[in-house]
């Protein structure tokens, strides 16, 4: 269980298809039940393990992201925005040495994901050369929403389509949401990424 004292600053910009929200947390959680190593600097909502895409291996999100800014994206293989994988990969390569962690969450919530996980993996790894962490397909909204996206949805709003992008500062005090139309290589998005490095 986590207890937050929050002060919310929300801004919605509905120009050029941009939707962004920022939340500022005055205090870190004062109570939390965690048992994973390195949890001192791990954001509570990332304190979990998820299976890697088309693999039997699990990814410990806490260890992977502790003390680092995170870019989270709900992806789909057969969407008009799927080519954004290319610029997301470019961001990963450019900023990983500065600490940025990029996480991809495939989802069929908008009915544009492959039926078989191996086909999703082919699109990511073969077609677009993705090397950032891709996780097993999950729901990103609704009653069976994956816990990471439950938190993001509660704080700044659930994805309304594929390739919604969330930038979370290392301390969790800042979360920005960008919709599908905002390209990962746009000046606005790159500036938001650089602001949390």
N, C-alpha and C positions, 0 to 999 in steps of 0.2 A: 504494500500500500504506500502511496506517495502523497505527501501533503505539499501543496504549493501556495505561496502568496503571490498573486500575479497582478501585474499592471499591464493592461493590453493597449497596444497602439496599433490600430488597424487602419490600413489605407488601401482603398480599392481604386485602381486606375483602369478604367474601361476604355482606353484609347489604344487603337492598333492591336486589339485582341489581348491586351495585357491584363492579367489579374494578379495582383500581388498583395500579400498580407504580411505584416511583421508583428511579432509578439515579443514583448520584453518581459522577462521574469525577474522580479526584484530579488528573490531568494532562491537558492538551490533547494532541492527536496530536503526536508528536515527528518523524514522517516522513509526508509526504503528497505525492502527485503531482497537482498542480493547475496550471492555466494561465489560469483565468478571472480577470478583474479583481475587485478587492475581496475576494479570497479570504482576506485576513488575518483578517477577521471572519466568514467564511462557514464554516458547519459542513460538514465534509467530505462527509457523506452527502447534503447538499443542493447539492453542487457539480456540477450537471448541468442540461441543458436538456430540457424536455418540451413537446410540442405542446399548445397550449391546446385546450379542448373545442370541437369543431366549427369548427376554424379551421386555417389553414395556418401561423399564427404560432407560434413557440416561446416558451416562458417560461423565462428564465434564473433558476432558483431561487436561485442563489447571490446574484445582484444583488438579487433581490426580498427575500431574507430576511436578508442580512448584518447582523449586530448586532441582530437583532430576535427576539422570542419568536414561536413558530409554533404554530398549531393545525392539525393534519392530520386529515382525516376520510375514511374510505372510504364512498362513497355508493352509492345505488341508487335508481332511479326508481319502482319498483313494490313498495316495502317498507312495512310498517306504520309504520316509523320515518321514512319520507320527509318527513313534515311537520316534522321537525327542521330542515329547510332554513330555515324561517322564523326560528327562534331563533338559528341559526348566522349568518344574515344580520344579525340584530339585534346580535349580539356583534361582528361585523365593523364595523358602523357605529359602535357605541359605543366600541370600543377601537382602531380603526385609527390614530387620531391619537396614541395612546400607543405605537404601534409594532407592535401585534399583526398578524400576517399569517395569514390563514385560507386553507388550501389544501384543495380538494375533489378526491378521486380516485375517479371512478366506477369500479365494478367489477362484473362479472357472476359473480364467484366463488361467489355464493350464489344464482345464477339468478333475479335479480330486477331486472336491468337491461334497458333497451331493446336490441333487436338493432341498430338504426341510431343512430349518434351524433347525428344531427340531432334525433331524438326525445328523447334524453337531454338535449340542450341545451334543448329546448322545456320540459321539466319544470323544469329549473333556472332558466332565465332568464325564461320566460313565466309558468309556473304559480306560482313562488315568488319571482320578482324578485331572484334571486341576483346580486350584483355582486362578490363575492369571487372569487378565482381558481379556476376549475374546469379540470381537466386532462383530457387524452384518456383513455378507459377503459384500465385496466391490471389485471393480476393483483396482488392484495395478499397472497397467500399461495401456497404450493406451489412447484414447481420453476421456474416462470417468473415468480416474484414480481418486481415492479418494485423497483429498487434502494433507493428511499426506504423502502418497506415491508419490504424485506429487513433493513435496519438496525433499524427499529423492532421487527420481529419478534424479531431476535436479542437485542435489549436488554431489551424488556419483554413480548414475546409478540405473535404475529400476531393480526389480527382474527378473532374467532370468528363474527361476523355483520356485517351492514351497520351503518354509523354507529357504529363504534368510533372513539373520539376520543383523540388523542394531543396532549398539551401539552408543548412542548419549550422550555426556557429559552433565552435568547439565546446563552449560552455553552455550551449543550449538556450542562451538568452535571446537569440535572434533566429527567427524562422521566416523565410520568404518563400512564397509560392508563385510559380509562373505557369501559365497555361501552355497548351500544345503549340500555339502559334508563335510563342517566343522561342526563337532559335538559340541553341546553346552557344553559337558563335557570334551572336548579336552583341553589340557594344553594351547594351543594358545588362544582359545576362553575365557577360564576362566581368563587368564592373561589380556585380553582386557577388560573384565568386571571389574576386580579388579582395573584396571588403571583409571577408571572413578569414583570409589567410594570415 
